[in-house]
Amino acid sequence: MSDTNSFSSETAKLALSDILEALNSPENAAKLGEAKENVGNDMLKMMQYVFPIVVQIQMEVIKKYGFADNRDGIIQFTQHIVALEREDPVIADLHTQLRANYLPPVSIATDASL
């Protein structure tokens, strides 16, 4: 495993872009689309069925960037991304795009009478 302590903003952008590209590949997009269609807007089902698919795809990509392709690697990668996104709006945007793959859209009521 390479040194993830030197994981830079530029490397983070490349990794996130690679993950998004992998998620949008025809095979993975079809698998995710089917899973999302089956779970609808149910957050629990989203975490049970869609999230593991996203994590598996993410693990395949992050190992190219020196992270272990397991639970610890995902946690370490996410911690690096969260720390970097505070200072870099591009990383924050890419991370938001990644999370959109497993978080259902949230409707926020704007009516004051609610």
Biopython code that builds the backbone (N, CA, C, O; Angstrom):
import numpy as np
from Bio.PDB.StructureBuilder import StructureBuilder

atoms = [
    (1, "MET", "N", (0.847, -1.176, 0.000)),
    (1, "MET", "CA", (0.000, 0.000, 0.000)),
    (1, "MET", "C", (0.886, 1.229, 0.000)),
    (1, "MET", "O", (1.843, 1.292, 0.772)),
    (2, "SER", "N", (0.599, 2.199, -0.834)),
    (2, "SER", "CA", (1.377, 3.430, -0.871)),
    (2, "SER", "C", (0.991, 4.334, 0.288)),
    (2, "SER", "O", (0.044, 4.049, 1.021)),
    (3, "ASP", "N", (1.721, 5.415, 0.448)),
    (3, "ASP", "CA", (1.525, 6.315, 1.581)),
    (3, "ASP", "C", (0.305, 7.197, 1.356)),
    (3, "ASP", "O", (0.338, 8.118, 0.539)),
    (4, "THR", "N", (-0.775, 6.911, 2.085)),
    (4, "THR", "CA", (-1.995, 7.706, 1.935)),
    (4, "THR", "C", (-1.916, 8.998, 2.722)),
    (4, "THR", "O", (-2.805, 9.843, 2.605)),
    (5, "ASN", "N", (-0.862, 9.176, 3.531)),
    (5, "ASN", "CA", (-0.695, 10.434, 4.255)),
    (5, "ASN", "C", (-0.379, 11.575, 3.306)),
    (5, "ASN", "O", (-0.586, 12.741, 3.645)),
    (6, "SER", "N", (0.122, 11.249, 2.115)),
    (6, "SER", "CA", (0.431, 12.287, 1.132)),
    (6, "SER", "C", (-0.709, 12.453, 0.121)),
    (6, "SER", "O", (-0.502, 12.973, -0.975)),
    (7, "PHE", "N", (-1.886, 12.017, 0.489)),
    (7, "PHE", "CA", (-3.068, 12.109, -0.367)),
    (7, "PHE", "C", (-3.438, 13.582, -0.515)),
    (7, "PHE", "O", (-3.932, 14.198, 0.428)),
    (8, "SER", "N", (-3.201, 14.140, -1.689)),
    (8, "SER", "CA", (-3.381, 15.577, -1.930)),
    (8, "SER", "C", (-4.763, 15.889, -2.488)),
    (8, "SER", "O", (-5.533, 14.995, -2.838)),
    (9, "SER", "N", (-5.054, 17.179, -2.560)),
    (9, "SER", "CA", (-6.316, 17.624, -3.152)),
    (9, "SER", "C", (-6.430, 17.165, -4.600)),
    (9, "SER", "O", (-7.498, 16.739, -5.039)),
    (10, "GLU", "N", (-5.337, 17.252, -5.334)),
    (10, "GLU", "CA", (-5.373, 16.840, -6.740)),
    (10, "GLU", "C", (-5.631, 15.343, -6.865)),
    (10, "GLU", "O", (-6.393, 14.903, -7.726)),
    (11, "THR", "N", (-4.987, 14.567, -5.997)),
    (11, "THR", "CA", (-5.209, 13.123, -6.013)),
    (11, "THR", "C", (-6.651, 12.804, -5.624)),
    (11, "THR", "O", (-7.266, 11.906, -6.198)),
    (12, "ALA", "N", (-7.183, 13.533, -4.658)),
    (12, "ALA", "CA", (-8.574, 13.338, -4.238)),
    (12, "ALA", "C", (-9.521, 13.607, -5.397)),
    (12, "ALA", "O", (-10.474, 12.857, -5.608)),
    (13, "LYS", "N", (-9.267, 14.667, -6.145)),
    (13, "LYS", "CA", (-10.123, 14.993, -7.293)),
    (13, "LYS", "C", (-10.066, 13.883, -8.334)),
    (13, "LYS", "O", (-11.091, 13.502, -8.899)),
    (14, "LEU", "N", (-8.862, 13.364, -8.589)),
    (14, "LEU", "CA", (-8.718, 12.272, -9.554)),
    (14, "LEU", "C", (-9.450, 11.019, -9.078)),
    (14, "LEU", "O", (-10.149, 10.366, -9.853)),
    (15, "ALA", "N", (-9.283, 10.689, -7.796)),
    (15, "ALA", "CA", (-9.932, 9.491, -7.253)),
    (15, "ALA", "C", (-11.448, 9.614, -7.319)),
    (15, "ALA", "O", (-12.131, 8.686, -7.753)),
    (16, "LEU", "N", (-11.976, 10.757, -6.891)),
    (16, "LEU", "CA", (-13.430, 10.953, -6.933)),
    (16, "LEU", "C", (-13.949, 10.919, -8.362)),
    (16, "LEU", "O", (-15.003, 10.340, -8.625)),
    (17, "SER", "N", (-13.223, 11.529, -9.284)),
    (17, "SER", "CA", (-13.627, 11.499, -10.698)),
    (17, "SER", "C", (-13.614, 10.075, -11.237)),
    (17, "SER", "O", (-14.506, 9.683, -11.990)),
    (18, "ASP", "N", (-12.595, 9.297, -10.847)),
    (18, "ASP", "CA", (-12.527, 7.902, -11.284)),
    (18, "ASP", "C", (-13.687, 7.082, -10.715)),
    (18, "ASP", "O", (-14.251, 6.230, -11.402)),
    (19, "ILE", "N", (-14.032, 7.346, -9.463)),
    (19, "ILE", "CA", (-15.164, 6.636, -8.849)),
    (19, "ILE", "C", (-16.456, 6.976, -9.585)),
    (19, "ILE", "O", (-17.245, 6.088, -9.909)),
    (20, "LEU", "N", (-16.668, 8.264, -9.846)),
    (20, "LEU", "CA", (-17.888, 8.672, -10.560)),
    (20, "LEU", "C", (-17.922, 8.062, -11.952)),
    (20, "LEU", "O", (-18.980, 7.638, -12.418)),
    (21, "GLU", "N", (-16.784, 8.014, -12.616)),
    (21, "GLU", "CA", (-16.711, 7.410, -13.947)),
    (21, "GLU", "C", (-17.061, 5.920, -13.871)),
    (21, "GLU", "O", (-17.792, 5.400, -14.714)),
    (22, "ALA", "N", (-16.533, 5.245, -12.853)),
    (22, "ALA", "CA", (-16.827, 3.817, -12.677)),
    (22, "ALA", "C", (-18.315, 3.602, -12.384)),
    (22, "ALA", "O", (-18.926, 2.669, -12.905)),
    (23, "LEU", "N", (-18.886, 4.462, -11.557)),
    (23, "LEU", "CA", (-20.319, 4.337, -11.239)),
    (23, "LEU", "C", (-21.182, 4.552, -12.473)),
    (23, "LEU", "O", (-22.261, 3.971, -12.593)),
    (24, "ASN", "N", (-20.706, 5.384, -13.385)),
    (24, "ASN", "CA", (-21.481, 5.704, -14.579)),
    (24, "ASN", "C", (-21.166, 4.808, -15.770)),
    (24, "ASN", "O", (-21.715, 5.002, -16.855)),
    (25, "SER", "N", (-20.279, 3.822, -15.574)),
    (25, "SER", "CA", (-20.001, 2.893, -16.669)),
    (25, "SER", "C", (-21.300, 2.156, -16.983)),
    (25, "SER", "O", (-22.135, 1.976, -16.096)),
    (26, "PRO", "N", (-21.482, 1.732, -18.220)),
    (26, "PRO", "CA", (-22.756, 1.097, -18.590)),
    (26, "PRO", "C", (-23.162, -0.064, -17.669)),
    (26, "PRO", "O", (-24.320, -0.159, -17.264)),
    (27, "GLU", "N", (-22.216, -0.938, -17.343)),
    (27, "GLU", "CA", (-22.532, -2.098, -16.501)),
    (27, "GLU", "C", (-22.946, -1.674, -15.091)),
    (27, "GLU", "O", (-23.957, -2.142, -14.569)),
    (28, "ASN", "N", (-22.168, -0.794, -14.486)),
    (28, "ASN", "CA", (-22.471, -0.364, -13.116)),
    (28, "ASN", "C", (-23.702, 0.538, -13.063)),
    (28, "ASN", "O", (-24.489, 0.456, -12.121)),
    (29, "ALA", "N", (-23.870, 1.382, -14.053)),
    (29, "ALA", "CA", (-25.043, 2.261, -14.082)),
    (29, "ALA", "C", (-26.321, 1.426, -14.186)),
    (29, "ALA", "O", (-27.330, 1.752, -13.560)),
    (30, "ALA", "N", (-26.279, 0.358, -14.969)),
    (30, "ALA", "CA", (-27.449, -0.518, -15.100)),
    (30, "ALA", "C", (-27.744, -1.218, -13.771)),
    (30, "ALA", "O", (-28.898, -1.302, -13.349)),
    (31, "LYS", "N", (-26.692, -1.719, -13.115)),
    (31, "LYS", "CA", (-26.846, -2.405, -11.825)),
    (31, "LYS", "C", (-27.402, -1.438, -10.775)),
    (31, "LYS", "O", (-28.318, -1.791, -10.033)),
    (32, "LEU", "N", (-26.855, -0.225, -10.712)),
    (32, "LEU", "CA", (-27.328, 0.774, -9.753)),
    (32, "LEU", "C", (-28.745, 1.227, -10.072)),
    (32, "LEU", "O", (-29.572, 1.385, -9.174)),
    (33, "GLY", "N", (-29.019, 1.432, -11.350)),
    (33, "GLY", "CA", (-30.353, 1.864, -11.768)),
    (33, "GLY", "C", (-31.414, 0.863, -11.376)),
    (33, "GLY", "O", (-32.485, 1.237, -10.899)),
    (34, "GLU", "N", (-31.121, -0.408, -11.575)),
    (34, "GLU", "CA", (-32.075, -1.462, -11.210)),
    (34, "GLU", "C", (-32.284, -1.493, -9.693)),
    (34, "GLU", "O", (-33.412, -1.606, -9.214)),
    (35, "ALA", "N", (-31.188, -1.393, -8.953)),
    (35, "ALA", "CA", (-31.302, -1.411, -7.485)),
    (35, "ALA", "C", (-32.092, -0.212, -6.987)),
    (35, "ALA", "O", (-32.938, -0.350, -6.104)),
    (36, "LYS", "N", (-31.822, 0.971, -7.547)),
    (36, "LYS", "CA", (-32.535, 2.183, -7.125)),
    (36, "LYS", "C", (-34.017, 2.091, -7.470)),
    (36, "LYS", "O", (-34.870, 2.530, -6.698)),
    (37, "GLU", "N", (-34.312, 1.526, -8.615)),
    (37, "GLU", "CA", (-35.715, 1.377, -9.024)),
    (37, "GLU", "C", (-36.450, 0.452, -8.057)),
    (37, "GLU", "O", (-37.613, 0.686, -7.729)),
    (38, "ASN", "N", (-35.773, -0.589, -7.606)),
    (38, "ASN", "CA", (-36.385, -1.549, -6.682)),
    (38, "ASN", "C", (-36.603, -0.973, -5.285)),
    (38, "ASN", "O", (-37.550, -1.368, -4.606)),
    (39, "VAL", "N", (-35.748, -0.046, -4.839)),
    (39, "VAL", "CA", (-35.875, 0.483, -3.476)),
    (39, "VAL", "C", (-36.690, 1.764, -3.403)),
    (39, "VAL", "O", (-37.166, 2.134, -2.330)),
    (40, "GLY", "N", (-36.856, 2.436, -4.516)),
    (40, "GLY", "CA", (-37.619, 3.686, -4.517)),
    (40, "GLY", "C", (-36.961, 4.727, -3.638)),
    (40, "GLY", "O", (-35.755, 4.952, -3.734)),
    (41, "ASN", "N", (-37.742, 5.361, -2.784)),
    (41, "ASN", "CA", (-37.235, 6.429, -1.935)),
    (41, "ASN", "C", (-37.093, 5.959, -0.480)),
    (41, "ASN", "O", (-37.070, 6.777, 0.440)),
    (42, "ASP", "N", (-37.000, 4.647, -0.282)),
    (42, "ASP", "CA", (-36.887, 4.063, 1.052)),
    (42, "ASP", "C", (-35.420, 4.076, 1.484)),
    (42, "ASP", "O", (-34.596, 3.340, 0.943)),
    (43, "MET", "N", (-35.112, 4.917, 2.458)),
    (43, "MET", "CA", (-33.722, 5.105, 2.886)),
    (43, "MET", "C", (-33.119, 3.811, 3.428)),
    (43, "MET", "O", (-31.960, 3.511, 3.140)),
    (44, "LEU", "N", (-33.868, 3.050, 4.195)),
    (44, "LEU", "CA", (-33.342, 1.806, 4.748)),
    (44, "LEU", "C", (-32.981, 0.828, 3.630)),
    (44, "LEU", "O", (-31.907, 0.225, 3.649)),
    (45, "LYS", "N", (-33.864, 0.676, 2.676)),
    (45, "LYS", "CA", (-33.585, -0.215, 1.547)),
    (45, "LYS", "C", (-32.427, 0.320, 0.706)),
    (45, "LYS", "O", (-31.642, -0.459, 0.165)),
    (46, "MET", "N", (-32.318, 1.643, 0.595)),
    (46, "MET", "CA", (-31.215, 2.250, -0.145)),
    (46, "MET", "C", (-29.881, 1.837, 0.488)),
    (46, "MET", "O", (-28.928, 1.491, -0.210)),
    (47, "MET", "N", (-29.837, 1.881, 1.820)),
    (47, "MET", "CA", (-28.606, 1.509, 2.532)),
    (47, "MET", "C", (-28.343, 0.002, 2.458)),
    (47, "MET", "O", (-27.193, -0.435, 2.494)),
    (48, "GLN", "N", (-29.417, -0.789, 2.353)),
    (48, "GLN", "CA", (-29.265, -2.244, 2.285)),
    (48, "GLN", "C", (-28.837, -2.730, 0.909)),
    (48, "GLN", "O", (-28.052, -3.672, 0.798)),
    (49, "TYR", "N", (-29.344, -2.098, -0.132)),
    (49, "TYR", "CA", (-29.151, -2.632, -1.480)),
    (49, "TYR", "C", (-28.281, -1.764, -2.388)),
    (49, "TYR", "O", (-27.463, -2.296, -3.138)),
    (50, "VAL", "N", (-28.436, -0.463, -2.336)),
    (50, "VAL", "CA", (-27.691, 0.412, -3.241)),
    (50, "VAL", "C", (-26.312, 0.747, -2.669)),
    (50, "VAL", "O", (-25.306, 0.658, -3.372)),
    (51, "PHE", "N", (-26.272, 1.128, -1.403)),
    (51, "PHE", "CA", (-25.009, 1.523, -0.777)),
    (51, "PHE", "C", (-23.911, 0.462, -0.933)),
    (51, "PHE", "O", (-22.784, 0.815, -1.282)),
    (52, "PRO", "N", (-24.198, -0.828, -0.686)),
    (52, "PRO", "CA", (-23.135, -1.827, -0.859)),
    (52, "PRO", "C", (-22.584, -1.901, -2.288)),
    (52, "PRO", "O", (-21.399, -2.172, -2.482)),
    (53, "ILE", "N", (-23.429, -1.665, -3.271)),
    (53, "ILE", "CA", (-22.963, -1.667, -4.662)),
    (53, "ILE", "C", (-22.004, -0.496, -4.877)),
    (53, "ILE", "O", (-20.940, -0.656, -5.476)),
    (54, "VAL", "N", (-22.388, 0.679, -4.384)),
    (54, "VAL", "CA", (-21.545, 1.869, -4.520)),
    (54, "VAL", "C", (-20.214, 1.645, -3.809)),
    (54, "VAL", "O", (-19.160, 1.978, -4.349)),
    (55, "VAL", "N", (-20.255, 1.089, -2.614)),
    (55, "VAL", "CA", (-19.033, 0.850, -1.842)),
    (55, "VAL", "C", (-18.123, -0.143, -2.564)),
    (55, "VAL", "O", (-16.909, 0.052, -2.599)),
    (56, "GLN", "N", (-18.682, -1.188, -3.131)),
    (56, "GLN", "CA", (-17.878, -2.184, -3.847)),
    (56, "GLN", "C", (-17.168, -1.539, -5.038)),
    (56, "GLN", "O", (-15.985, -1.788, -5.269)),
    (57, "ILE", "N", (-17.883, -0.722, -5.781)),
    (57, "ILE", "CA", (-17.282, -0.032, -6.926)),
    (57, "ILE", "C", (-16.206, 0.931, -6.432)),
    (57, "ILE", "O", (-15.130, 1.026, -7.022)),
    (58, "GLN", "N", (-16.500, 1.634, -5.362)),
    (58, "GLN", "CA", (-15.549, 2.582, -4.791)),
    (58, "GLN", "C", (-14.280, 1.868, -4.325)),
    (58, "GLN", "O", (-13.179, 2.380, -4.528)),
    (59, "MET", "N", (-14.413, 0.708, -3.711)),
    (59, "MET", "CA", (-13.250, -0.044, -3.239)),
    (59, "MET", "C", (-12.340, -0.450, -4.395)),
    (59, "MET", "O", (-11.116, -0.453, -4.261)),
    (60, "GLU", "N", (-12.946, -0.792, -5.530)),
    (60, "GLU", "CA", (-12.144, -1.168, -6.692)),
    (60, "GLU", "C", (-11.280, 0.003, -7.161)),
    (60, "GLU", "O", (-10.152, -0.193, -7.613)),
    (61, "VAL", "N", (-11.810, 1.207, -7.051)),
    (61, "VAL", "CA", (-11.086, 2.395, -7.519)),
    (61, "VAL", "C", (-10.049, 2.866, -6.509)),
    (61, "VAL", "O", (-8.924, 3.190, -6.890)),
    (62, "ILE", "N", (-10.404, 2.909, -5.229)),
    (62, "ILE", "CA", (-9.491, 3.514, -4.251)),
    (62, "ILE", "C", (-8.214, 2.712, -4.051)),
    (62, "ILE", "O", (-7.208, 3.260, -3.601)),
    (63, "LYS", "N", (-8.236, 1.422, -4.376)),
    (63, "LYS", "CA", (-7.006, 0.648, -4.217)),
    (63, "LYS", "C", (-5.916, 1.160, -5.170)),
    (63, "LYS", "O", (-4.728, 0.981, -4.901)),
    (64, "LYS", "N", (-6.311, 1.787, -6.267)),
    (64, "LYS", "CA", (-5.338, 2.385, -7.195)),
    (64, "LYS", "C", (-4.650, 3.600, -6.580)),
    (64, "LYS", "O", (-3.608, 4.048, -7.059)),
    (65, "TYR", "N", (-5.246, 4.125, -5.514)),
    (65, "TYR", "CA", (-4.727, 5.331, -4.868)),
    (65, "TYR", "C", (-4.084, 5.035, -3.511)),
    (65, "TYR", "O", (-3.870, 5.938, -2.703)),
    (66, "GLY", "N", (-3.780, 3.759, -3.277)),
    (66, "GLY", "CA", (-3.046, 3.378, -2.086)),
    (66, "GLY", "C", (-3.886, 2.993, -0.889)),
    (66, "GLY", "O", (-3.342, 2.762, 0.191)),
    (67, "PHE", "N", (-5.190, 2.917, -1.048)),
    (67, "PHE", "CA", (-6.063, 2.532, 0.057)),
    (67, "PHE", "C", (-6.384, 1.048, -0.048)),
    (67, "PHE", "O", (-6.442, 0.488, -1.143)),
    (68, "ALA", "N", (-6.590, 0.426, 1.095)),
    (68, "ALA", "CA", (-6.992, -0.977, 1.105)),
    (68, "ALA", "C", (-8.390, -1.095, 0.517)),
    (68, "ALA", "O", (-9.231, -0.218, 0.716)),
    (69, "ASP", "N", (-8.636, -2.182, -0.207)),
    (69, "ASP", "CA", (-9.969, -2.373, -0.793)),
    (69, "ASP", "C", (-10.838, -3.170, 0.176)),
    (69, "ASP", "O", (-11.303, -4.272, -0.116)),
    (70, "ASN", "N", (-11.034, -2.551, 1.353)),
    (70, "ASN", "CA", (-11.869, -3.151, 2.389)),
    (70, "ASN", "C", (-12.530, -2.028, 3.193)),
    (70, "ASN", "O", (-12.419, -0.851, 2.849)),
    (71, "ARG", "N", (-13.210, -2.412, 4.257)),
    (71, "ARG", "CA", (-13.935, -1.437, 5.089)),
    (71, "ARG", "C", (-13.011, -0.350, 5.618)),
    (71, "ARG", "O", (-13.349, 0.833, 5.574)),
    (72, "ASP", "N", (-11.842, -0.747, 6.119)),
    (72, "ASP", "CA", (-10.901, 0.233, 6.660)),
    (72, "ASP", "C", (-10.421, 1.207, 5.586)),
    (72, "ASP", "O", (-10.250, 2.398, 5.849)),
    (73, "GLY", "N", (-10.209, 0.701, 4.394)),
    (73, "GLY", "CA", (-9.782, 1.563, 3.287)),
    (73, "GLY", "C", (-10.837, 2.599, 2.934)),
    (73, "GLY", "O", (-10.519, 3.765, 2.698)),
    (74, "ILE", "N", (-12.098, 2.167, 2.900)),
    (74, "ILE", "CA", (-13.206, 3.089, 2.608)),
    (74, "ILE", "C", (-13.304, 4.160, 3.686)),
    (74, "ILE", "O", (-13.493, 5.338, 3.385)),
    (75, "ILE", "N", (-13.174, 3.746, 4.940)),
    (75, "ILE", "CA", (-13.251, 4.710, 6.045)),
    (75, "ILE", "C", (-12.110, 5.712, 5.945)),
    (75, "ILE", "O", (-12.324, 6.918, 6.073)),
    (76, "GLN", "N", (-10.905, 5.219, 5.717)),
    (76, "GLN", "CA", (-9.740, 6.099, 5.613)),
    (76, "GLN", "C", (-9.894, 7.061, 4.424)),
    (76, "GLN", "O", (-9.622, 8.255, 4.549)),
    (77, "PHE", "N", (-10.328, 6.536, 3.280)),
    (77, "PHE", "CA", (-10.527, 7.367, 2.096)),
    (77, "PHE", "C", (-11.558, 8.461, 2.381)),
    (77, "PHE", "O", (-11.333, 9.630, 2.069)),
    (78, "THR", "N", (-12.677, 8.078, 2.968)),
    (78, "THR", "CA", (-13.739, 9.046, 3.258)),
    (78, "THR", "C", (-13.271, 10.102, 4.238)),
    (78, "THR", "O", (-13.619, 11.274, 4.090)),
    (79, "GLN", "N", (-12.490, 9.717, 5.234)),
    (79, "GLN", "CA", (-11.956, 10.694, 6.183)),
    (79, "GLN", "C", (-11.067, 11.713, 5.477)),
    (79, "GLN", "O", (-11.135, 12.908, 5.767)),
    (80, "HIS", "N", (-10.237, 11.244, 4.553)),
    (80, "HIS", "CA", (-9.388, 12.160, 3.779)),
    (80, "HIS", "C", (-10.242, 13.115, 2.946)),
    (80, "HIS", "O", (-9.980, 14.316, 2.895)),
    (81, "ILE", "N", (-11.259, 12.567, 2.300)),
    (81, "ILE", "CA", (-12.123, 13.387, 1.441)),
    (81, "ILE", "C", (-12.855, 14.434, 2.273)),
    (81, "ILE", "O", (-12.901, 15.602, 1.886)),
    (82, "VAL", "N", (-13.423, 14.042, 3.398)),
    (82, "VAL", "CA", (-14.160, 14.978, 4.253)),
    (82, "VAL", "C", (-13.236, 16.103, 4.733)),
    (82, "VAL", "O", (-13.634, 17.267, 4.771)),
    (83, "ALA", "N", (-12.011, 15.748, 5.095)),
    (83, "ALA", "CA", (-11.059, 16.774, 5.540)),
    (83, "ALA", "C", (-10.711, 17.730, 4.405)),
    (83, "ALA", "O", (-10.608, 18.938, 4.619)),
    (84, "LEU", "N", (-10.531, 17.199, 3.206)),
    (84, "LEU", "CA", (-10.135, 18.034, 2.069)),
    (84, "LEU", "C", (-11.289, 18.866, 1.515)),
    (84, "LEU", "O", (-11.070, 19.964, 1.005)),
    (85, "GLU", "N", (-12.515, 18.353, 1.611)),
    (85, "GLU", "CA", (-13.645, 19.065, 1.016)),
    (85, "GLU", "C", (-13.956, 20.366, 1.745)),
    (85, "GLU", "O", (-14.597, 21.254, 1.183)),
    (86, "ARG", "N", (-13.510, 20.484, 2.987)),
    (86, "ARG", "CA", (-13.720, 21.730, 3.737)),
    (86, "ARG", "C", (-12.960, 22.896, 3.114)),
    (86, "ARG", "O", (-13.360, 24.053, 3.244)),
    (87, "GLU", "N", (-11.867, 22.579, 2.442)),
    (87, "GLU", "CA", (-11.004, 23.617, 1.872)),
    (87, "GLU", "C", (-11.103, 23.720, 0.360)),
    (87, "GLU", "O", (-10.607, 24.682, -0.226)),
    (88, "ASP", "N", (-11.730, 22.753, -0.275)),
    (88, "ASP", "CA", (-11.758, 22.724, -1.734)),
    (88, "ASP", "C", (-13.179, 22.470, -2.230)),
    (88, "ASP", "O", (-13.695, 21.361, -2.093)),
    (89, "PRO", "N", (-13.813, 23.493, -2.804)),
    (89, "PRO", "CA", (-15.203, 23.325, -3.264)),
    (89, "PRO", "C", (-15.353, 22.296, -4.388)),
    (89, "PRO", "O", (-16.428, 21.716, -4.542)),
    (90, "VAL", "N", (-14.306, 22.058, -5.170)),
    (90, "VAL", "CA", (-14.388, 21.057, -6.234)),
    (90, "VAL", "C", (-14.500, 19.659, -5.612)),
    (90, "VAL", "O", (-15.299, 18.835, -6.058)),
    (91, "ILE", "N", (-13.700, 19.407, -4.592)),
    (91, "ILE", "CA", (-13.777, 18.121, -3.900)),
    (91, "ILE", "C", (-15.146, 17.975, -3.241)),
    (91, "ILE", "O", (-15.747, 16.902, -3.295)),
    (92, "ALA", "N", (-15.638, 19.035, -2.626)),
    (92, "ALA", "CA", (-16.962, 18.995, -1.996)),
    (92, "ALA", "C", (-18.036, 18.656, -3.024)),
    (92, "ALA", "O", (-18.931, 17.858, -2.748)),
    (93, "ASP", "N", (-17.948, 19.261, -4.208)),
    (93, "ASP", "CA", (-18.928, 18.995, -5.262)),
    (93, "ASP", "C", (-18.832, 17.547, -5.745)),
    (93, "ASP", "O", (-19.856, 16.885, -5.918)),
    (94, "LEU", "N", (-17.620, 17.054, -5.964)),
    (94, "LEU", "CA", (-17.445, 15.673, -6.422)),
    (94, "LEU", "C", (-17.948, 14.689, -5.366)),
    (94, "LEU", "O", (-18.552, 13.669, -5.698)),
    (95, "HIS", "N", (-17.698, 14.998, -4.098)),
    (95, "HIS", "CA", (-18.165, 14.114, -3.020)),
    (95, "HIS", "C", (-19.693, 14.130, -2.943)),
    (95, "HIS", "O", (-20.310, 13.098, -2.680)),
    (96, "THR", "N", (-20.296, 15.283, -3.168)),
    (96, "THR", "CA", (-21.756, 15.384, -3.201)),
    (96, "THR", "C", (-22.316, 14.532, -4.344)),
    (96, "THR", "O", (-23.326, 13.847, -4.181)),
    (97, "GLN", "N", (-21.653, 14.583, -5.492)),
    (97, "GLN", "CA", (-22.092, 13.765, -6.631)),
    (97, "GLN", "C", (-21.988, 12.275, -6.298)),
    (97, "GLN", "O", (-22.855, 11.489, -6.678)),
    (98, "LEU", "N", (-20.935, 11.897, -5.594)),
    (98, "LEU", "CA", (-20.771, 10.501, -5.197)),
    (98, "LEU", "C", (-21.884, 10.079, -4.242)),
    (98, "LEU", "O", (-22.505, 9.032, -4.428)),
    (99, "ARG", "N", (-22.129, 10.890, -3.231)),
    (99, "ARG", "CA", (-23.180, 10.556, -2.249)),
    (99, "ARG", "C", (-24.556, 10.499, -2.896)),
    (99, "ARG", "O", (-25.418, 9.750, -2.437)),
    (100, "ALA", "N", (-24.777, 11.266, -3.939)),
    (100, "ALA", "CA", (-26.076, 11.266, -4.621)),
    (100, "ALA", "C", (-26.410, 9.896, -5.207)),
    (100, "ALA", "O", (-27.567, 9.614, -5.519)),
    (101, "ASN", "N", (-25.401, 9.055, -5.353)),
    (101, "ASN", "CA", (-25.635, 7.714, -5.877)),
    (101, "ASN", "C", (-26.293, 6.783, -4.877)),
    (101, "ASN", "O", (-26.889, 5.779, -5.266)),
    (102, "TYR", "N", (-26.195, 7.104, -3.589)),
    (102, "TYR", "CA", (-26.801, 6.214, -2.600)),
    (102, "TYR", "C", (-27.699, 6.918, -1.599)),
    (102, "TYR", "O", (-28.284, 6.265, -0.735)),
    (103, "LEU", "N", (-27.819, 8.218, -1.696)),
    (103, "LEU", "CA", (-28.752, 8.936, -0.834)),
    (103, "LEU", "C", (-29.953, 9.354, -1.663)),
    (103, "LEU", "O", (-29.784, 10.002, -2.696)),
    (104, "PRO", "N", (-31.166, 9.000, -1.240)),
    (104, "PRO", "CA", (-32.343, 9.389, -2.021)),
    (104, "PRO", "C", (-32.537, 10.900, -1.952)),
    (104, "PRO", "O", (-32.108, 11.542, -0.993)),
    (105, "PRO", "N", (-33.175, 11.460, -2.956)),
    (105, "PRO", "CA", (-33.452, 12.902, -2.920)),
    (105, "PRO", "C", (-34.321, 13.233, -1.712)),
    (105, "PRO", "O", (-35.250, 12.499, -1.376)),
    (106, "VAL", "N", (-34.007, 14.332, -1.077)),
    (106, "VAL", "CA", (-34.742, 14.749, 0.115)),
    (106, "VAL", "C", (-35.590, 15.960, -0.234)),
    (106, "VAL", "O", (-35.094, 16.948, -0.776)),
    (107, "SER", "N", (-36.868, 15.871, 0.083)),
    (107, "SER", "CA", (-37.754, 17.010, -0.135)),
    (107, "SER", "C", (-37.759, 17.847, 1.130)),
    (107, "SER", "O", (-38.000, 17.336, 2.223)),
    (108, "ILE", "N", (-37.498, 19.115, 0.980)),
    (108, "ILE", "CA", (-37.486, 20.012, 2.115)),
    (108, "ILE", "C", (-38.691, 20.939, 1.992)),
    (108, "ILE", "O", (-38.855, 21.650, 1.001)),
    (109, "ALA", "N", (-39.523, 20.908, 3.021)),
    (109, "ALA", "CA", (-40.710, 21.750, 3.009)),
    (109, "ALA", "C", (-40.294, 23.190, 3.236)),
    (109, "ALA", "O", (-39.556, 23.493, 4.173)),
    (110, "THR", "N", (-40.768, 24.070, 2.380)),
    (110, "THR", "CA", (-40.421, 25.490, 2.525)),
    (110, "THR", "C", (-41.624, 26.307, 2.959)),
    (110, "THR", "O", (-41.526, 27.521, 3.134)),
    (111, "ASP", "N", (-42.748, 25.650, 3.131)),
    (111, "ASP", "CA", (-43.964, 26.332, 3.549)),
    (111, "ASP", "C", (-43.889, 26.595, 5.060)),
    (111, "ASP", "O", (-43.787, 25.648, 5.841)),
    (112, "ALA", "N", (-43.937, 27.841, 5.473)),
    (112, "ALA", "CA", (-43.799, 28.219, 6.869)),
    (112, "ALA", "C", (-44.927, 27.657, 7.735)),
    (112, "ALA", "O", (-44.765, 27.530, 8.948)),
    (113, "SER", "N", (-46.062, 27.322, 7.129)),
    (113, "SER", "CA", (-47.190, 26.829, 7.923)),
    (113, "SER", "C", (-47.034, 25.365, 8.323)),
    (113, "SER", "O", (-47.853, 24.843, 9.079)),
    (114, "LEU", "N", (-45.999, 24.700, 7.829)),
    (114, "LEU", "CA", (-45.789, 23.292, 8.174)),
    (114, "LEU", "C", (-45.256, 23.197, 9.543)),
    (114, "LEU", "O", (-45.007, 22.096, 10.034)),
]
sb = StructureBuilder()
sb.init_structure("model")
sb.init_model(0)
sb.init_chain("A")
sb.init_seg("    ")
for serial, (resi, resn, name, xyz) in enumerate(atoms, 1):
    if name == "N":
        sb.init_residue(resn, " ", resi, " ")
    sb.init_atom(name, np.array(xyz, "f"), 0.0, 1.0, " ", f" {name:<3s}", serial, name[0])
structure = sb.get_structure()
